[in-house]
Amino acid sequence: KQWPIQNMVELVGRLSEQGLGIPLLIGGPEEQGRVDQFQALLKQPMVSLVGKVDLPTLAALLKQCNLLVSNDSGPVHVASMVGTPTVTLFEGPDAQVRAKRWGPIGSDHTLLVEEGEEQHLSVDSVSSAIRQQLLQSESKAS
């Protein structure tokens, strides 16, 4: 249920070109290998807090973010709890069921679902969802 690293690298590049800030990576220490691969491919600055923050600190960090883009994971629920909009990627077998059962609730969250075994959400669809979610959040703030 992990989006391919190369897709995330391409997405971050696009968002950076659009001036949407420096990515902040979060996750548990078990994800350090994927982060190392990601950092090796990424051509722009980023901040990694993988394995470095506890739950209260994660909540405080996410509260300051405009948006969380994530695979379906615990931080999505923390972001939802502190009022940060999310774009959540659900992939793999039973992705639709997992999205319905475990996805964050509310209009400030976009759920993207890809059911196929070897199918992945496109960078275009994720990038578009991010833009739409940011626009929606901006219009609510106005």
C-alpha positions in Angstrom: 0.0 0.0 0.0 3.0 2.3 -0.5 3.0 4.7 -3.4 6.2 4.2 -5.4 9.1 6.4 -4.4 9.7 7.6 -8.0 6.1 8.9 -8.1 6.6 10.8 -4.9 9.9 12.3 -6.2 8.1 13.4 -9.4 5.2 14.9 -7.3 7.5 16.8 -5.0 9.3 18.2 -8.0 6.1 19.4 -9.5 4.9 21.0 -6.2 8.3 22.7 -5.8 8.1 24.1 -9.3 4.7 25.6 -8.3 6.2 27.2 -5.2 4.3 25.1 -2.7 7.1 24.9 -0.2 9.7 22.4 1.1 8.4 18.9 1.8 8.4 17.7 5.4 8.8 14.0 5.7 7.3 12.1 8.7 7.2 8.5 9.6 8.5 5.9 12.0 12.1 4.7 12.2 11.2 1.6 10.1 10.7 3.9 7.1 14.3 5.3 7.1 15.3 3.0 4.2 12.6 4.4 1.9 13.4 7.9 3.0 17.1 7.4 2.1 16.1 6.2 -1.3 13.8 9.2 -1.7 16.5 11.7 -0.6 18.9 10.2 -3.1 16.5 10.8 -6.0 15.2 14.2 -4.9 16.9 17.2 -6.4 15.5 19.9 -4.0 15.8 20.6 -0.3 13.6 18.7 2.1 13.2 18.2 5.8 13.1 14.7 7.3 11.7 14.1 10.7 11.4 10.4 10.2 11.8 8.6 13.4 12.5 11.8 15.3 9.1 13.0 16.7 6.7 11.6 19.2 2.9 11.7 18.8 2.3 15.1 20.6 5.0 16.7 18.5 3.6 15.2 15.3 0.2 16.7 16.2 1.7 20.1 16.7 3.7 19.9 13.4 0.7 18.8 11.4 -1.4 21.6 12.9 1.0 24.0 11.3 0.8 22.4 7.9 -1.5 23.5 5.0 -2.0 19.9 3.8 -0.8 16.3 4.5 -0.3 14.0 1.5 0.1 10.5 2.7 -0.5 6.8 2.1 -3.2 5.5 4.4 -1.5 5.7 7.8 -1.8 6.9 11.3 -0.6 10.5 10.6 -3.7 11.0 8.4 -5.9 10.6 11.5 -3.7 12.9 13.5 -3.9 15.5 10.8 -7.7 15.2 10.7 -7.8 15.5 14.5 -5.9 18.8 14.5 -7.8 20.2 11.5 -5.2 19.8 8.8 -6.7 18.8 5.4 -5.4 15.6 3.8 -5.0 13.9 0.5 -4.8 10.2 1.3 -3.7 7.5 -1.1 -5.3 4.1 -0.9 -3.8 1.4 -3.1 -3.8 -2.3 -3.5 -6.3 -5.1 -2.8 -9.4 -3.9 -1.0 -8.4 -0.2 -1.3 -12.0 0.9 -1.7 -13.1 -1.0 1.4 -10.1 0.4 3.4 -10.8 3.9 2.2 -14.4 3.7 3.3 -13.6 2.1 6.6 -10.4 3.9 7.6 -10.3 7.1 5.7 -10.6 10.5 7.5 -14.1 11.9 7.7 -15.1 15.3 6.5 -15.0 17.6 3.5 -11.4 18.7 4.2 -10.1 15.3 3.1 -9.6 13.8 -0.4 -9.4 10.1 -0.7 -7.7 8.7 -3.9 -8.3 5.0 -4.5 -6.6 2.5 -6.9 -7.7 -1.1 -6.5 -5.3 -3.0 -8.8 -2.6 -5.3 -7.6 0.2 -3.6 -9.7 -1.7 -0.4 -10.4 -0.7 2.9 -8.9 -2.4 6.3 -8.7 -0.9 8.6 -11.3 1.2 11.6 -10.4 -1.2 13.7 -12.4 -4.2 12.6 -10.3 -2.5 13.2 -7.0 -1.2 16.6 -8.1 -4.6 17.6 -9.3 -6.2 16.4 -6.0 -3.6 18.5 -4.0 -4.4 21.6 -6.0 -8.1 21.1 -5.6 -7.8 20.5 -1.8 -5.6 23.6 -1.4 -8.1 25.7 -3.3 -11.0 24.3 -1.2 -9.1 25.1 2.0 -8.2 28.6 0.9 -11.8 29.4 0.0 -13.0 28.2 3.4 -10.4 30.4 5.1 -11.6 33.5 3.2 
